[in-house]
Amino acid sequence: MSEEHDEPNWLDAMRSELERYKDQYDEVVLTLDELYEFSEHRLSSQFPDNDHVRAKIRQQLQRLRDQGEVEFLDDQGTYRINAGNDSNKID
């Protein structure tokens, strides 16, 4: 089940973090720095064997972007969480 290592778990964890952020702040636009501040400690605890949590966060954001769940708004690390994550995938 874990042929891709932790990716499925990381992807689910990132989805949960984005949903938690959206619920807590009632915002769908956030910066990478805000996401680091909000999620880095929790993800580090959830994945203690990963010494590169920030790089993994960025990687998962790219995957979520490719699935249409997150939109990159600029080159300064601003993102939009798309509504209805799973139902809003781009074909």
N, C-alpha and C positions, 0 to 999 in steps of 0.2 A: 504494500500500500504506500510505502514511503520511498518509492524509487526516485522521486525528485527531491529527496531530503526533506527539508522543513517547509518548502514552498507552499503547499496547500495550507498548512497551519499558519504560516506567516500571512498569506493572503487573507484568510479568515480573520486573523488578529487585526490586520490593517483595516478591514471592513468594519470590524467592531469598534476600533479606535475612532474612525471617521464618524461612525454613527453616534458614538458617545460624545464626541466633540460637537456635532450638530445639535444633539439634544441638550447638552449643557450650556452652550453659548447661543443657541438659536441662530446660528450662522452657517452658511454653506460655503463661504469664501474664507480661506485661511492661508497663512504663509507657512513655508517649510519650517521656519524658526518657531512659529506658534505650535506646529505639530510636534516638533522635537520637545518643546517644553511640556506639552500636554501628555505625550505618549512615551517618550524615550525611557523613562524609569520603569514604567509598567511593562513595556516590551522587553527591556533588559532582564526584568525579573521572570518574565514568561519564557524567555529564550536565553538562559544563563550561559549556554555554550557559545553564543555568538558575540564575538568581540567587536563587531562592526555594525552595530545597530543602526546608526544613521545611514550608512550605505544601504543596508537592507530596507530601511524605510523608503529611501529614494527608489530602489529597485521595484518595490511593491507598488509604489505610486505610479511608476511607468507601466506596470502590468495592468493596474486598474484603469489607467488612461487608455491603454490599448483595448480594453473591454468596454470603454465608454462610461465607466463609473466615476471617473474623475477627469476634469478638464484642466490642462495647464493654461493659465491665463497670460503669463508673461515669462520672461527669462530671469526674473528676480525671485522665483520660487513662490508664486502665488497660484493657488489652486481653487477650483470650485468642485464641491461634492455634488454630483448630479443626483437629482431626486429619483427615488425608486430604484436604487442601485441595480439590483438584479434584472429588473424589467426595462432598464434603460440602456441595454447594450446596443452598440452600433453593429449593424450587419456588414 
